[in-house]
Amino acid sequence: MAIGVWISLLLYFVLMLAIGFYAWRKSTSSSEEYMLGGRQLSPAVAALSAGASDMSGWLLLGLPGALYATGLVEAWIGIGLFVGAFINWIVVAPRLREQTERYDNSLTIPEFLANRFPTKAMALRTVSAIVIVVFFAVYTASGLVAGGKLFMSAFGSLIDSSVISDYSIGVWLTLGIVLTYTVIGGFLAVSLTDFVQGCIMMLALIIMPAVVLFGSGGGGFDQASETLATVDPNFLSWTNGLTFVGFLSAVTWGLGYFGQPHIIVRFMAVRTVEDVPKARNIGMTWMAISLIGAISLGIFGRAYAVRNGLDVGDSETIFIVLADLLFHPLITGFLYAALLAAIMSTISSQLLVSSSSLTEDFYRLFLNKEASDKESVLVGRVCVLLVGIVAAFIASDPNSKVLGLVSNAWAGFGAAFGPLMILSLTWKRMSGAGAVAGLIVGALTVIIWISLGLNGSFMGGPGVYEIIPGFIAAWIAIYVVSLATQSDGEFRPLESR
């Protein structure tokens, strides 16, 4: 491994740890500071933190890998995500920022739901916390799989794999770095590192496709199109082999945004409701540039590989292979740092949200209701460690697919919390019983759908993405049960503050 790569990576690691220590000194004295940064995120930090924690290793590994293997038809996932994220900023962000403060300064999503529906407070906090921890363990594992693949592809030759596999070292090393700054600095550390990591990710997704296209061995758009036509005449088709069910399964990824705790918690932490539109504009611009870059990398990376006889064993490692092949070691190190940034920004956010739920919705609810802020912060740090270790064991299989793990967890959150969050923020008639019904029905529908293999094959045809039946079932459950039960006194008008 060239010394330039190590220099770039070392600088990146030092920067992340420095941010962690800065946040530790500035914003970890209370539960609100450790879990929400004192609700003082600027629009830019909130926007890029939401984006970076959203995209993860999926942006630089899973999505380019899918496009590399299958073609432009896979881009519908990115389009669905963009539309879903935009609607999320419009519908959920301003309401959640205002209502979480109005409902007794709620610090977690389960706590907000309990305060919003006091008649079912205990059930909502308990069930939602369980759903968060279970699905985040799987989601965090997807990031650790990406870290393992990076180490195995880029650094594997440096260690004795007879003692421990290259992949396992990558998993535990990735987890160790993330745990360090997350445990130390809490939400502010995670948000500030997300901001820096988001900038690094976007730069990498501008640089990489440009060099692949126009650098040595690229040949530009025309040459890439000709090369891809030899691979498959329909490789650049938006509709090749796309069924209606397949189209729905791709674009409905966007439904997941409304229920992702690690994303919508950023809305709770933004400085003021008035800052939300500015944050939305920054976040959506970042997302558009990053998605276009990832799509271009997968498509033009395939053209480059075919034209130059490059053997890419695992399509999800195309970013790593090209970074090592095409760039000066200092730039290669920066690109590896971008991939680590994508991975670690999401893992840290997920660990912190899981830890917040375990602390606020289990420990303070069942074990020590009078826990001090100092004790709660300590318990939160321990919970970060525990969830991270569980996720590492889930990620132990090197054959795991990043996109597959992400899709399952994304669907679970989207179905369980998506309809619940939208309706709780916008429908006054919604009841606590309806909230519990929607949460349980959404989560169980996704789990059962996956268990029966209906996401792989449905009625003899292509599989239906589990978020579709889960989201619909949860919405119906909330609506029907709410109309059949009482909701008196659960919605607090704005004037009552």
N, C-alpha and C positions, 0 to 999 in steps of 0.2 A: 504494500500500500504506500503510495507516494506521500512524502512528508507534507505536501500542500493540502492534501485531503484532511490529514489529522489536524493541521493548523486551523482550517476553517471549522471543523467540527468542535475543536477545543474552544474556540472563540464563541461558538454558539452555545455550548454547554455552560461556559462561564457566564454569559449574558443571562441565560435562563435562571441560573442559581442566584445571580446578583439581584434580579427582579424579585425572586422569592424572598431574599433577605430584606430588601427594601419594603416589600409589602408586610413582612413580619413586624418591622419597626413601626409601620404607619397604620396598619388596619387589622389588628387581631386581638384587640382588647375586650371585645364583646361578641356575643353570638351574631348580632346584626352585621358587625364589621367582618367577622370571619366567614359568614355565609352569604352576605350580599354586598360586601364592600361599603357598607354604610349608605347604600343607595346613592352613590355619588359618581357613577360612571359617566364620562363625557359621551356625546353622541358617537364620535369616531371609535372610541374604545368599545362601547356597547355593540356597535354595528359589526366591527371586525371580530370581536370576541364571539358574537352569535354565529357569524359566518365560519370562522375557523373551527369552533367547537362542533359545528354542524358537519362540515365536509370531511374531516379526518383523512386517514389513509385511503379511504374510498376514492377521494378526488384524484390522487396521484397514482393509485394502484388499481383499484376495482373498476372505475369508469374507463380509463384508458385501456385496461386489459380487456374489457367487454367489447369495446369498439375495435381494438386490434384483432380480436378473434372473430367477430361477427360482422362488423361493418357499421355504417352510419345509422342503421335502423335502431341501434342501441341508444342513440342520442335522445330519443323520446323521454328517457328517464330524466335526463338533465333538464329538458324543457318542462316536464311536469313539476320538477323540484323548484324551478325558477318561479313558475306561476304560483305554486303553493306558498313559497316563502314570501312573495309579494303580498298575497292576501293575508298571510299571517301578520305581517307588519301593519296592515290596514285595520284588520278586525280585532286581533288579540292584543297587540302590543300596547296601544294607549289605554285600553280598558283594564288590562291586567296591572299596568303600572299604577293606575289610580285606585282600583278596587282592592289590591293587596294591602295598600296603606290604609284605606278606609276601613277594611275589615280587620281591625286590631293589629295593624302592622305585621301581617303574616310574612314569615321568613321562608317558608317552603310551600310548594304546591299542595301537599296534603294538609298543611295548616290552614291555607287559604280556603280550601274546600270545606274543612271542618267549621271555620268561622262563617263561611257563606251559608252552610246548611247545618245549623247547630243541633237540629233534631236527630241527625245521624252523624254527629261529629266523630265519635269513637270509631264507628265502622269505616267511615271515609278515611280517617287518618291511618288506620291499621291496614286496610286493604290496599290503598294507594301506595303506602310505603312498601308493602310486600311486592307489588307490581313493579315499582321503581327499582328496588334492589335486585329482583330476579332478572328483569330484562336488561338492566344496566350491567350486570355481571356478564351476560352474553355480549352486549354491545362493546364493553371495555375489552373483552377477549378478542374482538375483531381487530381492534387497534394493536393489541399485543401480537396477533398473528402477522400484521403488517410489519411490525418492528422485527419479528423473527425472520421474516422473508428478506428484509433489508440486510440484516446482519449475515444471513446465510449466503446471499448473493454477492455482497460487497466485501465482507470481511472474513468469510469462512476459512480461507486458506491460512489465516494468521494463528489459529489455535489448534490444539490437539483434540480432534473430534472423537478420539477413542475414550476420553474421560467424560465429556458432556457434548451434546450435539451443538453445531453452530446455531441452529434454530433456537434451541433452548436458551443459549447465552443471550441471543438477541431479545427474546421475550423478557427475561429477567433484568437485563440491562436497561431496556426501555422502561420497564415498570419502576426500576430503582431511581432513575433520573426524575421521572414524573412525580413519584412519591415524595422525593426530597423537597421540591419547591412547592408542591401542593400542601403537604403537611405543615411546612414552615409558614407559608404566606397566605393560605386560604384563598378566598374568592378574589381578592384584589390581585394576588400573585397570578392566579389562573387567568384573569381577565387581561392583565397587562402583558403576560406572556402570549396570550392568544392574539393580541393586537400585533405584536412584533412578528409572531409566527404567521399571521394572516398576510402581512406585507411580504414576508419571505416566500410564502407559497405562491402569491400572485406573480411576483417577479420571476420565479422559476417557471411558471406556466406561460409566461411571455417569452422567456429566453429559449426554452427547450424546443417548442414547435418551430420557432424562427430558424434556429440552427439546423434542425432536422430537415427543414424545407430548403433553405438557401445556402447552407454550409456545404463543405466538401462532401460529395456523394449524395446530395439532396436532389438537385435538379429542378426545383420550383414546382408550382402547381401543375403545370402541363405534364411534366415528367411523372409526377406522383400519380396523376389520374391515369396515365397510360399504364404504369406499372400495376396499379390496383385493378385495372380492367383485365389484366392477365391472371390475376388471382381469382377474381370473380367479377363478371360483367356488371353484377348488381351490387357490388361492394359499397358504392356511393349512393345507393338508392335509400330513400327514407321509408319505403314501404315494402322492400323485398322480404317476402315470407311473413309479413306482418298481418296477423289476423285481428279481428275486432277485439277479441279477448286479450290478445297480446298487447295491443295498443292500450287498452284500459289498464292492464297490469303495469305498464310502463309509466303512463302519465299520472296514475293515481298514487305514485310515490309522493306527490305533492300534498296529499291528504295527511301525511304523517307529520307535517310541520306543526299542526295545531296542538299536538300532544307530546312533543319532545321536551321533557323537563329541563334538560341541559341547555336548550335554546331559549325557551320562553322565560327561564329564570333571569336571563339578561334583560328582558323587558321590565322585570320587577326592580332591577338595580339601576336603570338609567336615571340620570339626575332629576329630570322633571318630565311631566307628560308633554310639555311644549317642545322638548328635545327629540321626541319620537320621530316626527317627519324627517328631520335632518339625519338622524341615525338610519332611518329606512333608506333614504337616497344613497347614503354612503354604502350601506350594506348591499343593496341591490346592484350597485355599480361594481363593487368588488366581486359579487357572485357571478355576474354576467361575464366579466373578464376571465375569471378563473374557470368557469364551465367551458367557455369557448376554447381556452387553452388546453384543458384536459381532453376535450373531444378532438381537437386538432392533433394532440400528441398521439392518441390512439390510432387515428386514421393515417396520418403521415408517417408515424413510426412504423406502421406495417409496410408502407411503400418503401421506406428506407431499408428495412430489414430484408425485404424481397430483392430489392435492387442490388444490395451489397452482399447478399448471401449470408446474412446474419441469422444465427440459430438462436431463437428465444424459446426455451423450453416451457416456461410458465408465462403466459401472456400478461399476467398481473405484475411481472417484473420488468416490463418494457422501459419504464422510467429509469430504473436502476441500471439496466444494461446500457442504455444510450448515454446516461450521465457519465458512466465509466469510460465509454468508448470515445466520445466526441469532444470532451472538454479538458482544459488545463486542470491539473489536480486541485488548485485553489477553487476553481469554479465547480469542479466535481464535488468537493467537500461542501460547498454552499448548497448545491442541489440535494445532496444527501441530507443536509440540515433542513432543507425545505420539506423533504419527506418526513423526517423526524418531527418537524414542526406540525405537519398535518396530523400525524399520529398522536403526538403528545398533547396537542391542544384539546383534542376530543377526549382522550383518556382522563386528563386532569379535570375537565368539566364534569364528566360522568362520575368520577370518584367523589368529587365534592358534593354533587347533588345526592348521591347515594348516602354519603356520610351524614349530610344534613338531615335526611329523612330518618336514618337510624337514630340520630341524636335527638331530634325534636319530636319525632313521632313514635319512637319506641322508648328510648332511655328516659326522656323527661315526662313521657306519658305514663309509663308503667313502673319504672325503677326508682326514679328520683324526681318527683315533681318540683321540688324546691332547689334543684341544682343551680349553682351560681353560674355566672357567665364564664368564669375561669374554668370551672369543672366541665361545662358544656363544650368549650373549645377543645379541652384535652380529650374528651370522649370523641368529639368529631375527628380529631387527628388519628385516634386509634381505629375508628371505623373506616377511615380512608385506607389504612394499612390492610385491614381485614378484607374489604371488598377487592382491593387490588390483588391480593394473594389468591382469592377464589377465582378471579378472572384469569390469572396466569395459569392455573390448573386447567380451566376450560380451554385455554389456547394451546394446550400442550401438543396437539396434533398438527404437524407441519403441513399436512395435506388440506387443512381447512382453507376455505375460500373466503377472502375478505368480504366480497360482495354478498355472499350467501348469509354470513353471520349478521352483517349490517341489515340486510333486508328483513330477516326474522325479527330482530329487535326493533327496527324502525316500525314495522307493522304492528308489533305488540303495543308500543307506546301510542302510535297514531290511532289505533282502534280503541284502546282503553281510555285515553285522555283527550283525544281530539274532539269528539262530539261533546264530551263532558265540559271541556274548557269553553268551547264556543257558546254552548247553551247557558252555562252558568254565568257567563259574562253578558249575555244579550237577552235572555228570556226570564222575565220576572216570575213567571208562573212555575218555573222548574222547582221540584221538591227534593228534599234530602233523599227520600226513598228512590226517586228517579235517578239521582246521582249515583247511588250505590249500585242500582241495577245496571246502568250504563257502563260503569267501571268494570263490574264483574263479567257482564255479557261480552263486552268488547275484548277483554283479555282472554277469556275462555274460548271464544270463537276463533281467535288467531291460533291459540295453542292446539285446539282440536283440528283445525284446518291443516296445520303443518303435520300433525301426528298422522292424519289420514292420507297424507301425500297429495292432497287436492291442489296444492300450489305447484306440483309437478305435472299432474295430469288430471283433467276435469271432464267427466262424461265422454271419455275417449278422445278428447282434444287436448290442446295445450293447457297447462295449469293456470289457475286464477290466483293472482297475488292475494295473499291472505288479508291484506288491509281492506280490500273491497268488502267482503262479507262481514268482517269485524266492525268496520266503520258504520255500515248500514244497520247491522244488528244493534249496535250500541245506541245509535241515534233513535231507532224505533223504541228500544227499551226505555230510554230516558223520557221520550214523549208520552208513551202509553202509561207508564207507571206514574209520572208526574200528574197527568190528568186524573188518574184514579186515586191520588192521595192529596193530602193537605200540604200547602206551602206557606201558610200564614206566618208572618213575622220573620221569614228567613231572608228576604231581600231587603236591604237597607237603602233607602233613597239617598241620593247625594246630599240632600238638605239636612239629613240627620247627623252629620258629622259635628 
